[in-house]
Amino acid sequence: MEKNPSNHRLAMDNRQFLSLTGVSKVQSFDPKEILLETIQGVLSIKGEKLGIKHLDLKAGQVEVEGLIDALVYPRNSGSRQNVWAKIFR
């Protein structure tokens, strides 16, 4: 993987392994969704039995395992509303 945190790159193998660069922070994590802050915005990884296999925020690298269903870069205003909507259901 590249060690330049100014680049953001995704590489996925068979929807079961995802390698990322350009990650600055893990916002939240559970087996169904991982929220990462990247240099291109927040990235939502949705799926089942998700786990972070490798995390090196100094290098901006993350590796995720599990069944990956979706990769989404939500808009800033919408992602906040979705969080509050989930809380107050």
PDB file of N, CA, C and O in Angstrom:
ATOM      1  N   MET A   1       0.826  -1.181   0.000  1.00  0.00           N
ATOM      2  CA  MET A   1       0.000   0.000   0.000  1.00  0.00           C
ATOM      3  C   MET A   1       0.871   1.244   0.000  1.00  0.00           C
ATOM      4  O   MET A   1       1.973   1.233   0.547  1.00  0.00           O
ATOM      5  N   GLU A   2       0.380   2.324  -0.614  1.00  0.00           N
ATOM      6  CA  GLU A   2       1.119   3.568  -0.643  1.00  0.00           C
ATOM      7  C   GLU A   2       1.154   4.194   0.744  1.00  0.00           C
ATOM      8  O   GLU A   2       0.219   4.034   1.529  1.00  0.00           O
ATOM      9  N   LYS A   3       2.243   4.911   1.044  1.00  0.00           N
ATOM     10  CA  LYS A   3       2.363   5.546   2.344  1.00  0.00           C
ATOM     11  C   LYS A   3       2.192   7.056   2.264  1.00  0.00           C
ATOM     12  O   LYS A   3       2.609   7.768   3.177  1.00  0.00           O
ATOM     13  N   ASN A   4       1.590   7.557   1.195  1.00  0.00           N
ATOM     14  CA  ASN A   4       1.367   8.978   1.028  1.00  0.00           C
ATOM     15  C   ASN A   4      -0.054   9.313   1.467  1.00  0.00           C
ATOM     16  O   ASN A   4      -1.002   9.004   0.746  1.00  0.00           O
ATOM     17  N   PRO A   5      -0.229   9.948   2.653  1.00  0.00           N
ATOM     18  CA  PRO A   5      -1.576  10.218   3.134  1.00  0.00           C
ATOM     19  C   PRO A   5      -2.326  11.264   2.318  1.00  0.00           C
ATOM     20  O   PRO A   5      -3.499  11.518   2.590  1.00  0.00           O
ATOM     21  N   SER A   6      -1.674  11.887   1.311  1.00  0.00           N
ATOM     22  CA  SER A   6      -2.380  12.858   0.478  1.00  0.00           C
ATOM     23  C   SER A   6      -3.155  12.168  -0.643  1.00  0.00           C
ATOM     24  O   SER A   6      -3.900  12.830  -1.366  1.00  0.00           O
ATOM     25  N   ASN A   7      -3.001  10.870  -0.803  1.00  0.00           N
ATOM     26  CA  ASN A   7      -3.752  10.089  -1.789  1.00  0.00           C
ATOM     27  C   ASN A   7      -4.823   9.270  -1.085  1.00  0.00           C
ATOM     28  O   ASN A   7      -4.637   8.822   0.047  1.00  0.00           O
ATOM     29  N   HIS A   8      -5.945   9.082  -1.771  1.00  0.00           N
ATOM     30  CA  HIS A   8      -7.010   8.239  -1.240  1.00  0.00           C
ATOM     31  C   HIS A   8      -7.257   7.150  -2.270  1.00  0.00           C
ATOM     32  O   HIS A   8      -7.606   7.427  -3.418  1.00  0.00           O
ATOM     33  N   ARG A   9      -7.070   5.912  -1.844  1.00  0.00           N
ATOM     34  CA  ARG A   9      -7.194   4.787  -2.761  1.00  0.00           C
ATOM     35  C   ARG A   9      -7.973   3.664  -2.092  1.00  0.00           C
ATOM     36  O   ARG A   9      -7.825   3.421  -0.895  1.00  0.00           O
ATOM     37  N   LEU A  10      -8.805   2.983  -2.874  1.00  0.00           N
ATOM     38  CA  LEU A  10      -9.563   1.822  -2.416  1.00  0.00           C
ATOM     39  C   LEU A  10      -9.235   0.645  -3.314  1.00  0.00           C
ATOM     40  O   LEU A  10      -9.162   0.790  -4.534  1.00  0.00           O
ATOM     41  N   ALA A  11      -9.037  -0.522  -2.712  1.00  0.00           N
ATOM     42  CA  ALA A  11      -8.854  -1.758  -3.472  1.00  0.00           C
ATOM     43  C   ALA A  11      -9.651  -2.848  -2.759  1.00  0.00           C
ATOM     44  O   ALA A  11      -9.409  -3.135  -1.587  1.00  0.00           O
ATOM     45  N   MET A  12     -10.606  -3.454  -3.474  1.00  0.00           N
ATOM     46  CA  MET A  12     -11.453  -4.468  -2.864  1.00  0.00           C
ATOM     47  C   MET A  12     -11.282  -5.791  -3.594  1.00  0.00           C
ATOM     48  O   MET A  12     -11.208  -5.835  -4.822  1.00  0.00           O
ATOM     49  N   ASP A  13     -11.221  -6.874  -2.814  1.00  0.00           N
ATOM     50  CA  ASP A  13     -11.117  -8.225  -3.356  1.00  0.00           C
ATOM     51  C   ASP A  13     -12.372  -9.012  -2.989  1.00  0.00           C
ATOM     52  O   ASP A  13     -12.634  -9.269  -1.814  1.00  0.00           O
ATOM     53  N   ASN A  14     -13.143  -9.389  -4.007  1.00  0.00           N
ATOM     54  CA  ASN A  14     -14.294 -10.291  -3.843  1.00  0.00           C
ATOM     55  C   ASN A  14     -15.284  -9.862  -2.764  1.00  0.00           C
ATOM     56  O   ASN A  14     -15.902 -10.711  -2.121  1.00  0.00           O
ATOM     57  N   ARG A  15     -15.442  -8.568  -2.560  1.00  0.00           N
ATOM     58  CA  ARG A  15     -16.360  -8.015  -1.547  1.00  0.00           C
ATOM     59  C   ARG A  15     -16.051  -8.503  -0.137  1.00  0.00           C
ATOM     60  O   ARG A  15     -16.886  -8.343   0.754  1.00  0.00           O
ATOM     61  N   GLN A  16     -14.872  -9.096   0.096  1.00  0.00           N
ATOM     62  CA  GLN A  16     -14.544  -9.622   1.413  1.00  0.00           C
ATOM     63  C   GLN A  16     -13.327  -8.966   2.046  1.00  0.00           C
ATOM     64  O   GLN A  16     -13.080  -9.155   3.237  1.00  0.00           O
ATOM     65  N   PHE A  17     -12.568  -8.203   1.281  1.00  0.00           N
ATOM     66  CA  PHE A  17     -11.372  -7.546   1.811  1.00  0.00           C
ATOM     67  C   PHE A  17     -11.242  -6.183   1.147  1.00  0.00           C
ATOM     68  O   PHE A  17     -11.316  -6.075  -0.077  1.00  0.00           O
ATOM     69  N   LEU A  18     -11.048  -5.142   1.951  1.00  0.00           N
ATOM     70  CA  LEU A  18     -10.931  -3.782   1.435  1.00  0.00           C
ATOM     71  C   LEU A  18      -9.689  -3.137   2.024  1.00  0.00           C
ATOM     72  O   LEU A  18      -9.502  -3.120   3.241  1.00  0.00           O
ATOM     73  N   SER A  19      -8.848  -2.610   1.157  1.00  0.00           N
ATOM     74  CA  SER A  19      -7.634  -1.919   1.557  1.00  0.00           C
ATOM     75  C   SER A  19      -7.790  -0.449   1.176  1.00  0.00           C
ATOM     76  O   SER A  19      -8.141  -0.135   0.038  1.00  0.00           O
ATOM     77  N   LEU A  20      -7.526   0.462   2.138  1.00  0.00           N
ATOM     78  CA  LEU A  20      -7.714   1.887   1.897  1.00  0.00           C
ATOM     79  C   LEU A  20      -6.479   2.676   2.293  1.00  0.00           C
ATOM     80  O   LEU A  20      -5.749   2.293   3.207  1.00  0.00           O
ATOM     81  N   THR A  21      -6.253   3.787   1.595  1.00  0.00           N
ATOM     82  CA  THR A  21      -5.250   4.771   1.997  1.00  0.00           C
ATOM     83  C   THR A  21      -5.942   6.128   2.076  1.00  0.00           C
ATOM     84  O   THR A  21      -7.056   6.298   1.580  1.00  0.00           O
ATOM     85  N   GLY A  22      -5.275   7.085   2.701  1.00  0.00           N
ATOM     86  CA  GLY A  22      -5.844   8.421   2.840  1.00  0.00           C
ATOM     87  C   GLY A  22      -6.869   8.525   3.950  1.00  0.00           C
ATOM     88  O   GLY A  22      -7.736   9.397   3.912  1.00  0.00           O
ATOM     89  N   VAL A  23      -6.781   7.641   4.943  1.00  0.00           N
ATOM     90  CA  VAL A  23      -7.714   7.636   6.071  1.00  0.00           C
ATOM     91  C   VAL A  23      -7.086   8.407   7.229  1.00  0.00           C
ATOM     92  O   VAL A  23      -5.930   8.178   7.584  1.00  0.00           O
ATOM     93  N   SER A  24      -7.863   9.327   7.819  1.00  0.00           N
ATOM     94  CA  SER A  24      -7.336  10.128   8.923  1.00  0.00           C
ATOM     95  C   SER A  24      -7.929   9.760  10.279  1.00  0.00           C
ATOM     96  O   SER A  24      -7.314  10.026  11.311  1.00  0.00           O
ATOM     97  N   LYS A  25      -9.129   9.145  10.291  1.00  0.00           N
ATOM     98  CA  LYS A  25      -9.782   8.859  11.574  1.00  0.00           C
ATOM     99  C   LYS A  25     -10.864   7.799  11.386  1.00  0.00           C
ATOM    100  O   LYS A  25     -11.501   7.728  10.335  1.00  0.00           O
ATOM    101  N   VAL A  26     -11.063   6.979  12.410  1.00  0.00           N
ATOM    102  CA  VAL A  26     -12.199   6.058  12.454  1.00  0.00           C
ATOM    103  C   VAL A  26     -13.264   6.737  13.304  1.00  0.00           C
ATOM    104  O   VAL A  26     -13.076   6.910  14.508  1.00  0.00           O
ATOM    105  N   GLN A  27     -14.383   7.124  12.692  1.00  0.00           N
ATOM    106  CA  GLN A  27     -15.455   7.800  13.428  1.00  0.00           C
ATOM    107  C   GLN A  27     -16.253   6.822  14.271  1.00  0.00           C
ATOM    108  O   GLN A  27     -16.542   7.088  15.437  1.00  0.00           O
ATOM    109  N   SER A  28     -16.608   5.688  13.676  1.00  0.00           N
ATOM    110  CA  SER A  28     -17.351   4.672  14.420  1.00  0.00           C
ATOM    111  C   SER A  28     -17.155   3.324  13.742  1.00  0.00           C
ATOM    112  O   SER A  28     -16.754   3.228  12.582  1.00  0.00           O
ATOM    113  N   PHE A  29     -17.455   2.288  14.519  1.00  0.00           N
ATOM    114  CA  PHE A  29     -17.227   0.933  14.020  1.00  0.00           C
ATOM    115  C   PHE A  29     -18.180  -0.021  14.710  1.00  0.00           C
ATOM    116  O   PHE A  29     -18.305  -0.008  15.935  1.00  0.00           O
ATOM    117  N   ASP A  30     -18.848  -0.844  13.931  1.00  0.00           N
ATOM    118  CA  ASP A  30     -19.569  -2.001  14.445  1.00  0.00           C
ATOM    119  C   ASP A  30     -19.612  -3.040  13.322  1.00  0.00           C
ATOM    120  O   ASP A  30     -19.221  -2.728  12.197  1.00  0.00           O
ATOM    121  N   PRO A  31     -20.069  -4.254  13.590  1.00  0.00           N
ATOM    122  CA  PRO A  31     -20.015  -5.311  12.567  1.00  0.00           C
ATOM    123  C   PRO A  31     -20.837  -5.035  11.306  1.00  0.00           C
ATOM    124  O   PRO A  31     -20.662  -5.723  10.300  1.00  0.00           O
ATOM    125  N   LYS A  32     -21.738  -4.033  11.341  1.00  0.00           N
ATOM    126  CA  LYS A  32     -22.565  -3.738  10.167  1.00  0.00           C
ATOM    127  C   LYS A  32     -22.173  -2.448   9.451  1.00  0.00           C
ATOM    128  O   LYS A  32     -22.550  -2.256   8.295  1.00  0.00           O
ATOM    129  N   GLU A  33     -21.421  -1.553  10.112  1.00  0.00           N
ATOM    130  CA  GLU A  33     -21.032  -0.301   9.459  1.00  0.00           C
ATOM    131  C   GLU A  33     -19.761   0.260  10.082  1.00  0.00           C
ATOM    132  O   GLU A  33     -19.595   0.271  11.301  1.00  0.00           O
ATOM    133  N   ILE A  34     -18.874   0.724   9.219  1.00  0.00           N
ATOM    134  CA  ILE A  34     -17.655   1.410   9.637  1.00  0.00           C
ATOM    135  C   ILE A  34     -17.673   2.786   8.984  1.00  0.00           C
ATOM    136  O   ILE A  34     -17.859   2.899   7.773  1.00  0.00           O
ATOM    137  N   LEU A  35     -17.479   3.837   9.788  1.00  0.00           N
ATOM    138  CA  LEU A  35     -17.400   5.200   9.273  1.00  0.00           C
ATOM    139  C   LEU A  35     -15.969   5.687   9.411  1.00  0.00           C
ATOM    140  O   LEU A  35     -15.417   5.722  10.511  1.00  0.00           O
ATOM    141  N   LEU A  36     -15.372   6.064   8.283  1.00  0.00           N
ATOM    142  CA  LEU A  36     -13.990   6.535   8.263  1.00  0.00           C
ATOM    143  C   LEU A  36     -13.939   7.960   7.739  1.00  0.00           C
ATOM    144  O   LEU A  36     -14.662   8.308   6.806  1.00  0.00           O
ATOM    145  N   GLU A  37     -13.084   8.787   8.337  1.00  0.00           N
ATOM    146  CA  GLU A  37     -12.795  10.098   7.770  1.00  0.00           C
ATOM    147  C   GLU A  37     -11.609   9.927   6.841  1.00  0.00           C
ATOM    148  O   GLU A  37     -10.556   9.432   7.244  1.00  0.00           O
ATOM    149  N   THR A  38     -11.788  10.343   5.585  1.00  0.00           N
ATOM    150  CA  THR A  38     -10.715  10.258   4.597  1.00  0.00           C
ATOM    151  C   THR A  38     -10.433  11.659   4.067  1.00  0.00           C
ATOM    152  O   THR A  38     -11.162  12.604   4.368  1.00  0.00           O
ATOM    153  N   ILE A  39      -9.384  11.783   3.286  1.00  0.00           N
ATOM    154  CA  ILE A  39      -9.071  13.090   2.710  1.00  0.00           C
ATOM    155  C   ILE A  39     -10.076  13.482   1.631  1.00  0.00           C
ATOM    156  O   ILE A  39     -10.063  14.620   1.161  1.00  0.00           O
ATOM    157  N   GLN A  40     -10.943  12.560   1.235  1.00  0.00           N
ATOM    158  CA  GLN A  40     -11.996  12.844   0.261  1.00  0.00           C
ATOM    159  C   GLN A  40     -13.371  12.957   0.912  1.00  0.00           C
ATOM    160  O   GLN A  40     -14.378  13.057   0.211  1.00  0.00           O
ATOM    161  N   GLY A  41     -13.425  12.943   2.234  1.00  0.00           N
ATOM    162  CA  GLY A  41     -14.688  13.031   2.959  1.00  0.00           C
ATOM    163  C   GLY A  41     -14.943  11.771   3.761  1.00  0.00           C
ATOM    164  O   GLY A  41     -14.125  10.851   3.776  1.00  0.00           O
ATOM    165  N   VAL A  42     -16.085  11.740   4.427  1.00  0.00           N
ATOM    166  CA  VAL A  42     -16.458  10.589   5.246  1.00  0.00           C
ATOM    167  C   VAL A  42     -16.850   9.434   4.325  1.00  0.00           C
ATOM    168  O   VAL A  42     -17.558   9.624   3.336  1.00  0.00           O
ATOM    169  N   LEU A  43     -16.379   8.239   4.665  1.00  0.00           N
ATOM    170  CA  LEU A  43     -16.698   7.029   3.909  1.00  0.00           C
ATOM    171  C   LEU A  43     -17.452   6.073   4.818  1.00  0.00           C
ATOM    172  O   LEU A  43     -16.974   5.728   5.899  1.00  0.00           O
ATOM    173  N   SER A  44     -18.624   5.647   4.382  1.00  0.00           N
ATOM    174  CA  SER A  44     -19.425   4.662   5.097  1.00  0.00           C
ATOM    175  C   SER A  44     -19.259   3.316   4.400  1.00  0.00           C
ATOM    176  O   SER A  44     -19.541   3.178   3.210  1.00  0.00           O
ATOM    177  N   ILE A  45     -18.798   2.330   5.162  1.00  0.00           N
ATOM    178  CA  ILE A  45     -18.648   0.966   4.654  1.00  0.00           C
ATOM    179  C   ILE A  45     -19.725   0.137   5.338  1.00  0.00           C
ATOM    180  O   ILE A  45     -19.720   0.000   6.561  1.00  0.00           O
ATOM    181  N   LYS A  46     -20.650  -0.418   4.557  1.00  0.00           N
ATOM    182  CA  LYS A  46     -21.746  -1.198   5.126  1.00  0.00           C
ATOM    183  C   LYS A  46     -21.617  -2.647   4.701  1.00  0.00           C
ATOM    184  O   LYS A  46     -21.162  -2.951   3.598  1.00  0.00           O
ATOM    185  N   GLY A  47     -22.029  -3.544   5.601  1.00  0.00           N
ATOM    186  CA  GLY A  47     -21.962  -4.958   5.293  1.00  0.00           C
ATOM    187  C   GLY A  47     -22.297  -5.804   6.499  1.00  0.00           C
ATOM    188  O   GLY A  47     -23.059  -5.390   7.372  1.00  0.00           O
ATOM    189  N   GLU A  48     -21.723  -6.995   6.541  1.00  0.00           N
ATOM    190  CA  GLU A  48     -21.958  -7.937   7.632  1.00  0.00           C
ATOM    191  C   GLU A  48     -20.629  -8.476   8.133  1.00  0.00           C
ATOM    192  O   GLU A  48     -19.706  -8.710   7.352  1.00  0.00           O
ATOM    193  N   LYS A  49     -20.542  -8.667   9.430  1.00  0.00           N
ATOM    194  CA  LYS A  49     -19.344  -9.213  10.080  1.00  0.00           C
ATOM    195  C   LYS A  49     -18.095  -8.422   9.693  1.00  0.00           C
ATOM    196  O   LYS A  49     -17.039  -9.000   9.434  1.00  0.00           O
ATOM    197  N   LEU A  50     -18.227  -7.091   9.656  1.00  0.00           N
ATOM    198  CA  LEU A  50     -17.099  -6.237   9.297  1.00  0.00           C
ATOM    199  C   LEU A  50     -16.116  -6.150  10.455  1.00  0.00           C
ATOM    200  O   LEU A  50     -16.512  -6.092  11.619  1.00  0.00           O
ATOM    201  N   GLY A  51     -14.859  -6.141  10.129  1.00  0.00           N
ATOM    202  CA  GLY A  51     -13.807  -6.006  11.125  1.00  0.00           C
ATOM    203  C   GLY A  51     -12.624  -5.257  10.543  1.00  0.00           C
ATOM    204  O   GLY A  51     -12.331  -5.359   9.352  1.00  0.00           O
ATOM    205  N   ILE A  52     -11.951  -4.505  11.396  1.00  0.00           N
ATOM    206  CA  ILE A  52     -10.748  -3.796  10.962  1.00  0.00           C
ATOM    207  C   ILE A  52      -9.563  -4.713  11.219  1.00  0.00           C
ATOM    208  O   ILE A  52      -9.218  -4.994  12.367  1.00  0.00           O
ATOM    209  N   LYS A  53      -8.947  -5.175  10.144  1.00  0.00           N
ATOM    210  CA  LYS A  53      -7.825  -6.111  10.240  1.00  0.00           C
ATOM    211  C   LYS A  53      -6.520  -5.381  10.524  1.00  0.00           C
ATOM    212  O   LYS A  53      -5.684  -5.872  11.283  1.00  0.00           O
ATOM    213  N   HIS A  54      -6.344  -4.203   9.914  1.00  0.00           N
ATOM    214  CA  HIS A  54      -5.108  -3.429  10.080  1.00  0.00           C
ATOM    215  C   HIS A  54      -5.470  -1.954  10.135  1.00  0.00           C
ATOM    216  O   HIS A  54      -6.290  -1.481   9.348  1.00  0.00           O
ATOM    217  N   LEU A  55      -4.850  -1.217  11.077  1.00  0.00           N
ATOM    218  CA  LEU A  55      -5.100   0.214  11.216  1.00  0.00           C
ATOM    219  C   LEU A  55      -3.789   0.921  11.497  1.00  0.00           C
ATOM    220  O   LEU A  55      -3.134   0.644  12.502  1.00  0.00           O
ATOM    221  N   ASP A  56      -3.402   1.835  10.614  1.00  0.00           N
ATOM    222  CA  ASP A  56      -2.206   2.662  10.791  1.00  0.00           C
ATOM    223  C   ASP A  56      -2.563   4.078  10.355  1.00  0.00           C
ATOM    224  O   ASP A  56      -2.387   4.442   9.192  1.00  0.00           O
ATOM    225  N   LEU A  57      -3.068   4.877  11.300  1.00  0.00           N
ATOM    226  CA  LEU A  57      -3.522   6.221  10.956  1.00  0.00           C
ATOM    227  C   LEU A  57      -2.368   7.158  10.627  1.00  0.00           C
ATOM    228  O   LEU A  57      -2.558   8.127   9.891  1.00  0.00           O
ATOM    229  N   LYS A  58      -1.177   6.893  11.156  1.00  0.00           N
ATOM    230  CA  LYS A  58      -0.021   7.727  10.792  1.00  0.00           C
ATOM    231  C   LYS A  58       0.268   7.623   9.300  1.00  0.00           C
ATOM    232  O   LYS A  58       0.606   8.616   8.656  1.00  0.00           O
ATOM    233  N   ALA A  59       0.134   6.424   8.757  1.00  0.00           N
ATOM    234  CA  ALA A  59       0.341   6.203   7.320  1.00  0.00           C
ATOM    235  C   ALA A  59      -0.961   6.361   6.534  1.00  0.00           C
ATOM    236  O   ALA A  59      -0.947   6.359   5.303  1.00  0.00           O
ATOM    237  N   GLY A  60      -2.091   6.501   7.248  1.00  0.00           N
ATOM    238  CA  GLY A  60      -3.383   6.650   6.582  1.00  0.00           C
ATOM    239  C   GLY A  60      -3.928   5.367   6.002  1.00  0.00           C
ATOM    240  O   GLY A  60      -4.693   5.404   5.039  1.00  0.00           O
ATOM    241  N   GLN A  61      -3.550   4.219   6.570  1.00  0.00           N
ATOM    242  CA  GLN A  61      -3.921   2.919   6.005  1.00  0.00           C
ATOM    243  C   GLN A  61      -4.911   2.166   6.890  1.00  0.00           C
ATOM    244  O   GLN A  61      -4.791   2.152   8.115  1.00  0.00           O
ATOM    245  N   VAL A  62      -5.889   1.543   6.241  1.00  0.00           N
ATOM    246  CA  VAL A  62      -6.869   0.702   6.927  1.00  0.00           C
ATOM    247  C   VAL A  62      -7.158  -0.500   6.039  1.00  0.00           C
ATOM    248  O   VAL A  62      -7.241  -0.377   4.817  1.00  0.00           O
ATOM    249  N   GLU A  63      -7.312  -1.665   6.666  1.00  0.00           N
ATOM    250  CA  GLU A  63      -7.746  -2.872   5.967  1.00  0.00           C
ATOM    251  C   GLU A  63      -8.986  -3.402   6.674  1.00  0.00           C
ATOM    252  O   GLU A  63      -9.005  -3.532   7.898  1.00  0.00           O
ATOM    253  N   VAL A  64     -10.017  -3.705   5.898  1.00  0.00           N
ATOM    254  CA  VAL A  64     -11.298  -4.158   6.432  1.00  0.00           C
ATOM    255  C   VAL A  64     -11.605  -5.539   5.872  1.00  0.00           C
ATOM    256  O   VAL A  64     -11.388  -5.809   4.691  1.00  0.00           O
ATOM    257  N   GLU A  65     -12.117  -6.415   6.747  1.00  0.00           N
ATOM    258  CA  GLU A  65     -12.566  -7.755   6.346  1.00  0.00           C
ATOM    259  C   GLU A  65     -14.050  -7.891   6.649  1.00  0.00           C
ATOM    260  O   GLU A  65     -14.580  -7.181   7.504  1.00  0.00           O
ATOM    261  N   GLY A  66     -14.715  -8.793   5.957  1.00  0.00           N
ATOM    262  CA  GLY A  66     -16.127  -9.062   6.154  1.00  0.00           C
ATOM    263  C   GLY A  66     -16.840  -9.033   4.818  1.00  0.00           C
ATOM    264  O   GLY A  66     -16.206  -8.856   3.777  1.00  0.00           O
ATOM    265  N   LEU A  67     -18.159  -9.204   4.836  1.00  0.00           N
ATOM    266  CA  LEU A  67     -18.947  -9.129   3.606  1.00  0.00           C
ATOM    267  C   LEU A  67     -19.336  -7.674   3.374  1.00  0.00           C
ATOM    268  O   LEU A  67     -20.149  -7.124   4.117  1.00  0.00           O
ATOM    269  N   ILE A  68     -18.767  -7.054   2.358  1.00  0.00           N
ATOM    270  CA  ILE A  68     -18.979  -5.634   2.084  1.00  0.00           C
ATOM    271  C   ILE A  68     -20.145  -5.485   1.112  1.00  0.00           C
ATOM    272  O   ILE A  68     -20.114  -6.010  -0.001  1.00  0.00           O
ATOM    273  N   ASP A  69     -21.183  -4.754   1.556  1.00  0.00           N
ATOM    274  CA  ASP A  69     -22.372  -4.528   0.736  1.00  0.00           C
ATOM    275  C   ASP A  69     -22.351  -3.178   0.029  1.00  0.00           C
ATOM    276  O   ASP A  69     -22.844  -3.062  -1.093  1.00  0.00           O
ATOM    277  N   ALA A  70     -21.780  -2.145   0.678  1.00  0.00           N
ATOM    278  CA  ALA A  70     -21.840  -0.803   0.089  1.00  0.00           C
ATOM    279  C   ALA A  70     -20.698   0.069   0.582  1.00  0.00           C
ATOM    280  O   ALA A  70     -20.259  -0.034   1.728  1.00  0.00           O
ATOM    281  N   LEU A  71     -20.227   0.931  -0.314  1.00  0.00           N
ATOM    282  CA  LEU A  71     -19.264   1.982   0.006  1.00  0.00           C
ATOM    283  C   LEU A  71     -19.929   3.291  -0.389  1.00  0.00           C
ATOM    284  O   LEU A  71     -20.269   3.485  -1.556  1.00  0.00           O
ATOM    285  N   VAL A  72     -20.121   4.201   0.582  1.00  0.00           N
ATOM    286  CA  VAL A  72     -20.855   5.434   0.320  1.00  0.00           C
ATOM    287  C   VAL A  72     -20.115   6.616   0.931  1.00  0.00           C
ATOM    288  O   VAL A  72     -19.632   6.552   2.062  1.00  0.00           O
ATOM    289  N   TYR A  73     -20.036   7.702   0.154  1.00  0.00           N
ATOM    290  CA  TYR A  73     -19.527   8.974   0.660  1.00  0.00           C
ATOM    291  C   TYR A  73     -20.746   9.872   0.882  1.00  0.00           C
ATOM    292  O   TYR A  73     -21.140  10.606  -0.024  1.00  0.00           O
ATOM    293  N   PRO A  74     -21.351   9.825   2.084  1.00  0.00           N
ATOM    294  CA  PRO A  74     -22.568  10.618   2.310  1.00  0.00           C
ATOM    295  C   PRO A  74     -22.263  12.116   2.317  1.00  0.00           C
ATOM    296  O   PRO A  74     -21.159  12.541   2.658  1.00  0.00           O
ATOM    297  N   ARG A  75     -23.258  12.896   1.935  1.00  0.00           N
ATOM    298  CA  ARG A  75     -23.116  14.354   2.009  1.00  0.00           C
ATOM    299  C   ARG A  75     -23.119  14.757   3.476  1.00  0.00           C
ATOM    300  O   ARG A  75     -23.775  14.109   4.292  1.00  0.00           O
ATOM    301  N   ASN A  76     -22.397  15.815   3.822  1.00  0.00           N
ATOM    302  CA  ASN A  76     -22.244  16.236   5.220  1.00  0.00           C
ATOM    303  C   ASN A  76     -23.573  16.451   5.922  1.00  0.00           C
ATOM    304  O   ASN A  76     -23.770  15.921   7.016  1.00  0.00           O
ATOM    305  N   SER A  77     -24.488  17.204   5.339  1.00  0.00           N
ATOM    306  CA  SER A  77     -25.747  17.502   6.017  1.00  0.00           C
ATOM    307  C   SER A  77     -26.598  16.245   6.175  1.00  0.00           C
ATOM    308  O   SER A  77     -27.231  16.061   7.214  1.00  0.00           O
ATOM    309  N   GLY A  78     -26.623  15.388   5.174  1.00  0.00           N
ATOM    310  CA  GLY A  78     -27.435  14.183   5.235  1.00  0.00           C
ATOM    311  C   GLY A  78     -26.931  13.185   6.248  1.00  0.00           C
ATOM    312  O   GLY A  78     -27.732  12.530   6.916  1.00  0.00           O
ATOM    313  N   SER A  79     -25.620  13.050   6.381  1.00  0.00           N
ATOM    314  CA  SER A  79     -25.084  12.058   7.307  1.00  0.00           C
ATOM    315  C   SER A  79     -25.409  12.417   8.745  1.00  0.00           C
ATOM    316  O   SER A  79     -25.673  11.529   9.556  1.00  0.00           O
ATOM    317  N   ARG A  80     -25.396  13.706   9.079  1.00  0.00           N
ATOM    318  CA  ARG A  80     -25.757  14.112  10.438  1.00  0.00           C
ATOM    319  C   ARG A  80     -27.223  13.827  10.712  1.00  0.00           C
ATOM    320  O   ARG A  80     -27.575  13.332  11.782  1.00  0.00           O
ATOM    321  N   GLN A  81     -28.078  14.138   9.749  1.00  0.00           N
ATOM    322  CA  GLN A  81     -29.496  13.887   9.927  1.00  0.00           C
ATOM    323  C   GLN A  81     -29.756  12.394  10.086  1.00  0.00           C
ATOM    324  O   GLN A  81     -30.597  12.005  10.896  1.00  0.00           O
ATOM    325  N   ASN A  82     -29.060  11.558   9.340  1.00  0.00           N
ATOM    326  CA  ASN A  82     -29.258  10.118   9.449  1.00  0.00           C
ATOM    327  C   ASN A  82     -28.880   9.611  10.826  1.00  0.00           C
ATOM    328  O   ASN A  82     -29.563   8.741  11.367  1.00  0.00           O
ATOM    329  N   VAL A  83     -27.810  10.130  11.406  1.00  0.00           N
ATOM    330  CA  VAL A  83     -27.400   9.715  12.747  1.00  0.00           C
ATOM    331  C   VAL A  83     -28.486  10.062  13.746  1.00  0.00           C
ATOM    332  O   VAL A  83     -28.860   9.228  14.571  1.00  0.00           O
ATOM    333  N   TRP A  84     -29.002  11.295  13.681  1.00  0.00           N
ATOM    334  CA  TRP A  84     -30.057  11.703  14.613  1.00  0.00           C
ATOM    335  C   TRP A  84     -31.340  10.916  14.357  1.00  0.00           C
ATOM    336  O   TRP A  84     -32.044  10.572  15.307  1.00  0.00           O
ATOM    337  N   ALA A  85     -31.650  10.630  13.126  1.00  0.00           N
ATOM    338  CA  ALA A  85     -32.848   9.850  12.820  1.00  0.00           C
ATOM    339  C   ALA A  85     -32.747   8.451  13.416  1.00  0.00           C
ATOM    340  O   ALA A  85     -33.738   7.918  13.916  1.00  0.00           O
ATOM    341  N   LYS A  86     -31.560   7.854  13.367  1.00  0.00           N
ATOM    342  CA  LYS A  86     -31.363   6.520  13.945  1.00  0.00           C
ATOM    343  C   LYS A  86     -31.526   6.551  15.459  1.00  0.00           C
ATOM    344  O   LYS A  86     -32.093   5.629  16.044  1.00  0.00           O
ATOM    345  N   ILE A  87     -31.032   7.607  16.091  1.00  0.00           N
ATOM    346  CA  ILE A  87     -31.099   7.709  17.554  1.00  0.00           C
ATOM    347  C   ILE A  87     -32.540   7.849  18.031  1.00  0.00           C
ATOM    348  O   ILE A  87     -32.928   7.239  19.027  1.00  0.00           O
ATOM    349  N   PHE A  88     -33.336   8.654  17.318  1.00  0.00           N
ATOM    350  CA  PHE A  88     -34.683   8.967  17.787  1.00  0.00           C
ATOM    351  C   PHE A  88     -35.776   8.145  17.121  1.00  0.00           C
ATOM    352  O   PHE A  88     -36.920   8.596  17.065  1.00  0.00           O
ATOM    353  N   ARG A  89     -35.469   6.974  16.621  1.00  0.00           N
ATOM    354  CA  ARG A  89     -36.495   6.087  16.036  1.00  0.00           C
ATOM    355  C   ARG A  89     -37.349   5.496  17.112  1.00  0.00           C
ATOM    356  O   ARG A  89     -38.264   4.726  16.821  1.00  0.00           O
TER     357      ARG A  89
END
